[in-house]
C-alpha cells in the first residue's frame, strides 16, 4: 500500500534515521536472537541496546503500521529515552541521531497521522 501524504514526513524521518544508523555502523545485518526479541521489558531494555531496538523493533513496526493504514501511536517519547541512554560517552556521534529521534517524536506527537476512522470517538 502506498502511504498517503500525511505519512510521508514520518516515513522520510524513519528513512533518515536508518540511513544515519547505517552511516555510523550501528546497523546490523544479523537479527537478534529469538530469545532477545521475546523480551517483555519496555524497549527490550534487558536484551537489546537502544540502536538494536530502533533497527529491529521501532522502525519496522512504524513502517508496518503506515503500510497497513493502521493507527500510529499518538505519543512517542523515544528521544528522551535516547538522551538518557546515550548520556554517557558513546562510540558514535549521537547528535544527529538525537535530532532525528526528536523529529520522529514531534511528528507523532503533534501530527494528525491517525486515520479518521481509527480515531477514538
Buried (B, 14 or more C-beta within 10 A) or exposed (E): EEEEEBBEBBBEBBEBBBEBBEEBEBBEEEEBEEEBBEBEEEBBEEBBBBBBBBBBBBBEEBBEBBEEEEBBBBEBEBBEBBEEBBEEEBEBEBEBBBEBBBBBBBBBEEBEBBBEEEEEE
